[in-house]
């Protein structure tokens, strides 16, 4: 493992998420805000799960593989997930908010990644978290640092889709029929 490189990537990753959280929130002028504390749940989950996973993965040896490539693949996945997430955010443009909200002139984006996936931003986030577990080459990091975040994100997607259905009705239901929720050809 490359601890300095992992730390450098992790700092960029966390800093980018903090900036997104600060800069891209919904405003009072937005039509509907229905986050139901999901942003807070995600952040609390991350703030508990990641340090605990890192600490326990250093203390307990339960490697995913004996291959030295696994941590390198993990670091690559962190970066790939970040890039995937940023591309999804860029595609949504002004409709992206870190909290679940509908803008006054909101439209369902069906271009780019959104032609195939309803939640590519979350997929990018999850790829990064899974990559982080691989970077530690630890099943503990998968169990404690990835699975709880996955659960929080799935809860968030449920809330988001309920809001989109309540605002867009049949248009969103039709969009759902033609797209994958998170993983192409799987889910």
Residue, then its C-alpha position, 0 to 999 in steps of 0.5 A: x500500500x502507498x500510505x502517502x498517496x492514499x492520504x493525498x487522494x483521501x484529502x482531495x476526496x473529503x475536501x471535494x465532498x465538503x465543498x459540494x456540501x457547502x456550495x451546492x445546497x438547495x435554497x429557500x426559493x426552491x420549490x420542494x425540499x424533502x431531505x428527511x435528514x438523509x444528508x445528515x445520516x450519510x455524513x454521520x455514517x461516513x464520519x463513524x464508519x470510515x475512521x472505525x474501518x481504517x482503525x480496525x483494518x490496521x488492527x485486524x488482519x483480514x486481507x481481501x487478497x495477497x496480491x499487492x495490486x489490490x490496494x493500487x486498484x482501490x486507489x484507482x477506484x477512489x479516483x475513478x469514482x470521484x471523476x464519475x461523480x463529478x461528471x454526473x454532477x456536471x451533467x445535472x448542472x443547476x439541478x444538483x443539490x446535496x440535499x434532496x430538493x426540486x428547483x422551481x423550474x426543475x426538469x428530469x435530466x435524461x442525457x449523458x449518464x442519466x440516459x441509463x442510470x437514475x443515480x450515477x452520482x451515488x454510484x460514483x460515491x459508492x465506487x470511491x468508498x469501495x475503492x477505499x476498502x480495497x486500498x486497505x485490502x481489508x474485509x473489515x474496511x468493506x464491512x464497516x467502511x462500505x456497507x453502512x454507507x451503501x445502506x445510507x445511500x440506498x435510503x437516500x435514493x428511496x427518499x429522492x425517488x419518492x420526491x421525484x415521483x410526487x413532483x413529476x408523476x408519470x414522467x418520472x415513472x416512465x423514466x424509471x422504466x427505461x433506466x437502471x437505478x444504480x448499476x447497469x444490467x443489475x439494479 
